[in-house]
């Protein structure tokens, strides 16, 4: 088996060559320019529906992590993700950063459905509670983001991830987003 040397924090370690173990992952994504261009003309709800329908490509992060949109309504978005080995942390569970990104995506897109054409928002704060582990090869994860309160400049939003097979909650988050003026 081919061994490769990798330096980490000044130490030399050997690792199996991923080409020998069969654990490689190629990632391809679509040009995000059509999404940016459409965002200037479409309301946030129209934009999210066009992405969900496949009329516009998914954003690169969604393609990288395997997120899809299952449902879009004003103030509410449901994302889905099939957890895979590449999402694992050293403990063998899905990494908290992946779970957090799924929650943040569902919440952000729920907010996005409430903005006008050309509008923008950004996350001001994010709080996550991890309730139970999720595992690679386990059930599909569903993340539902819901706007709780939409003000003129601030939006309170929450999201919950559930295990699609058992219906059990995996994680919950709340966030405050700031509505920005159009560019």
C-alpha positions in Angstrom: 0.0 0.0 0.0 1.3 3.4 -0.9 2.0 5.6 2.0 2.1 9.4 1.9 3.9 11.6 4.4 1.9 14.5 5.8 3.2 17.2 8.1 0.9 18.4 10.9 2.0 20.9 13.6 5.6 20.1 12.9 5.2 16.3 13.2 5.5 13.8 10.5 2.8 11.2 10.2 2.0 8.6 7.6 -1.5 8.1 6.2 -2.9 5.7 3.7 -3.0 7.1 0.2 -6.8 7.7 -0.4 -6.4 6.3 -3.9 -5.5 3.0 -2.3 -8.3 2.9 0.2 -11.0 3.9 -2.3 -12.1 6.8 -0.1 -12.0 9.8 -2.5 -14.6 12.3 -3.3 -14.7 14.5 -6.3 -16.8 17.6 -6.1 -18.2 19.6 -9.0 -20.5 22.6 -8.8 -22.4 24.8 -11.2 -21.4 28.4 -11.8 -23.2 30.5 -9.1 -23.5 33.6 -11.5 -27.0 32.6 -12.7 -28.3 32.6 -9.1 -26.7 36.0 -8.4 -28.2 37.4 -11.7 -31.6 36.0 -11.0 -31.6 37.4 -7.4 -31.6 40.9 -8.8 -34.8 40.2 -10.7 -36.7 37.6 -8.6 -38.1 37.9 -5.1 -36.5 35.7 -2.5 -39.4 33.3 -2.6 -39.3 33.1 -6.4 -35.5 32.5 -6.3 -35.8 29.7 -3.7 -38.6 28.1 -5.7 -36.5 28.3 -8.9 -33.6 26.6 -7.1 -35.9 23.9 -5.6 -37.4 23.2 -9.0 -34.0 22.9 -10.7 -34.6 26.0 -12.9 -31.5 27.5 -11.2 -28.5 25.6 -9.9 -28.1 24.9 -6.2 -25.5 27.1 -4.6 -22.0 25.6 -4.5 -22.2 24.9 -0.7 -25.3 22.9 -1.2 -23.7 20.8 -4.0 -20.6 20.3 -1.8 -22.5 19.0 1.2 -25.4 17.3 -0.6 -28.2 19.6 0.5 -31.4 19.7 -1.4 -34.6 21.8 -1.0 -37.7 19.7 -0.4 -40.2 22.5 0.2 -40.4 26.2 -0.1 -43.1 28.5 1.2 -42.9 32.1 2.3 -41.1 32.1 5.7 -40.5 28.3 5.6 -38.0 26.1 3.9 -37.3 22.4 4.3 -33.8 21.1 3.4 -32.8 17.4 3.1 -29.4 15.8 3.4 -28.3 12.1 3.3 -25.4 11.9 5.8 -22.3 10.2 4.3 -19.0 9.0 5.6 -17.3 12.2 4.3 -19.5 14.2 6.8 -18.1 12.3 9.9 -16.0 13.6 12.7 -13.3 11.5 14.5 -16.0 10.0 16.7 -17.9 8.6 13.8 -20.9 10.9 14.0 -21.8 13.6 11.6 -19.7 16.7 12.3 -21.3 19.5 14.2 -20.2 22.0 11.6 -22.1 20.1 8.9 -25.2 20.0 11.2 -24.8 23.7 11.9 -24.4 24.5 8.2 -27.6 22.6 7.4 -29.5 24.5 10.1 -28.0 27.9 9.0 -28.9 27.1 5.4 -32.5 26.3 6.3 -32.9 29.4 8.4 -31.2 31.7 5.9 -33.3 30.5 3.0 -36.5 30.9 5.1 -35.4 34.5 5.6 -34.6 34.8 2.0 -38.2 33.9 1.0 -39.3 37.2 2.7 -37.0 39.6 0.9 -37.8 41.6 -2.3 -35.9 41.3 -5.6 -32.3 42.5 -5.1 -32.6 42.3 -1.3 -30.0 40.9 0.9 -29.6 39.7 4.5 -26.8 38.3 6.7 -26.7 36.3 9.9 -26.1 38.3 13.0 -26.0 35.5 15.5 -26.6 31.7 15.6 -27.3 29.4 18.5 -27.3 25.6 18.1 -28.4 22.8 20.4 -27.3 19.3 19.5 -29.9 16.8 20.8 -28.7 13.4 19.5 -26.0 12.2 17.1 -26.6 11.5 13.4 -24.6 8.8 11.6 -23.3 8.3 8.1 -25.5 5.9 6.2 -28.3 6.7 8.6 -31.6 8.2 7.9 -32.1 11.2 5.7 -31.9 14.5 7.8 -34.7 17.1 7.3 -34.0 20.7 8.4 -37.0 22.9 8.6 -36.4 26.7 8.8 -39.2 28.9 9.9 -39.3 32.7 10.3 -40.7 33.5 13.7 -40.7 37.3 13.5 -40.0 39.5 10.5 -39.2 43.2 11.3 -38.1 45.8 8.9 -34.4 45.2 9.7 -34.2 42.1 11.9 -35.6 38.6 11.5 -35.9 36.0 14.2 -35.8 32.5 12.7 -35.5 28.9 13.9 -34.7 25.5 12.4 -35.0 21.9 13.6 -33.3 18.9 12.1 -35.2 15.6 12.4 -34.3 12.1 11.5 -36.7 11.3 8.6 -37.0 7.6 9.6 -37.7 8.0 13.3 -39.0 11.6 13.4 -36.7 12.3 16.4 -35.1 15.7 16.7 -31.3 15.8 16.0 -30.6 19.5 16.5 -32.4 22.9 17.0 -31.1 26.4 16.3 -32.3 30.0 16.4 -30.8 32.9 14.6 -31.2 36.6 14.1 -30.6 37.9 10.6 -30.1 41.5 9.5 -31.9 42.8 6.4 -29.5 44.7 4.3 -30.2 47.3 1.6 -29.9 46.2 -2.0 -26.4 46.5 -3.5 
